[in-house]
């Protein structure tokens, strides 16, 4: 969809353009107790307009911050469009945020109004916020109070949203994204078909920039967005809504892969042999060949049916996926492509194209994005999707940019001869051993997590004499295997070490008694490790590995 079709790169201009297309397919699929409800573009447009006018009637004006505290629901998305359409600033909070965290963000953002999903969120927010709060079940009544006031014009450089990044060493920073940032990012998406025939399944948290680019790009391409509030409902939603596009974090794809491999391992000897053969074929043959078609009929077709039967492309971000997982999904005739972006780049920087991809990379730079590599390997980027800076933090903002205006991503990587970007690790996460050797922990962790027996892994070794690992297990898989867990993990560690030089090898490991969790602050909402938190929580176990 060409940029020239938009009158301006603003959220209200994008939304008006979408509604003017009068597309016949549903805009949204909303799960209700009695099934999935289709919401037309016309209905969605009417509800957004009513919410926008109701906000104006309550005195919310251009530049005011409005908070939303909820899971991924249709109301969140409609509020996103409505708030931005009047030039107000969207501030998303996770429903898992504590009262203290809500207090900090609501105060720091200077929010004047808040929307919350339910009574539980209301009580939490009301305990720290004295401004107006509206529950989702009150939105119909709220929208009915709409007045006749017209919003002020919204410009490309106007602030559209504050997205707070999860801080591990201090309070979260508010990333300032303007309308040009968000719309430029949506225009850079190349996974959706242009004819509006796609159905996109969205379960990612809308307080995160990845989910925002998904829902805004889906609208731009007139795709139907199926919305899932409860992650546990995703398997059922896949079967019911039969999506064609699945944006997800790597752990989702890893678990699907691990579950299939686990089922093969637990099956009868004959079925196990067939399963192993199909996996080998899938990794080496195109699905259109004879062996590929046989493997598909015996194994992959059944897996595809569980995912709705129509998935043609998955989009993975936030962390790298193993090539074996990517090859597995390609054998399903469902290509999973990896992209790269940060909150500070509106989740847009580089992405593999479904028609031009390279496994093990995060694709080429999106159109209009300049990428260069510093001498120390850090990836620098300059584009219209790069944020304005950190709210009320000029020092951090200044430190985030080079003198010539490139944003410092904090990631280390390289660009190959074909222009594909490969991420090595976070710059701050690189391990420098006591002997001065630089080691990427992510490579070792991903190799460990490729096993269906491993849930999470964290590699330690900075300023230490050797490398160690904290490992959590998928106990259902381990118990089903019947082997001693320590022997099982030792075999896995030996396999990971096999092709690595001695200084990069994992010398010792420990199996932790529990998994890392969001509730304990050890995982972000997109399931990335908070390394410092994990190391603090399991400090005794780490020290024991160096005795």
Helices and strands as residue ranges (DSSP letters): G 3-5, H 11-20, E 28-32, E 35-39, H 41-57, E 65-69, H 74-85, E 89-93, H 99-108, E 111-116, H 119-126, E 132-135, G 136-138, H 139-143, E 159-164, E 174-178, H 179-187, E 199-202, H 209-220, E 224-227, G 231-233, H 234-241, E 245-249, H 250-266, H 269-284, H 290-295, I 296-300, H 301-306, E 313-317, H 323-331, E 335-340, G 343-345, E 350-351, E 364-365, E 370-373, E 378-382, E 389-390, H 394-399, E 407-415, E 421-426, G 427-429, E 431-432, E 438-439, H 441-449, E 454-460, E 467-473, H 475-481, H 485-497, G 502-504, E 506-511, H 531-537, H 539-544
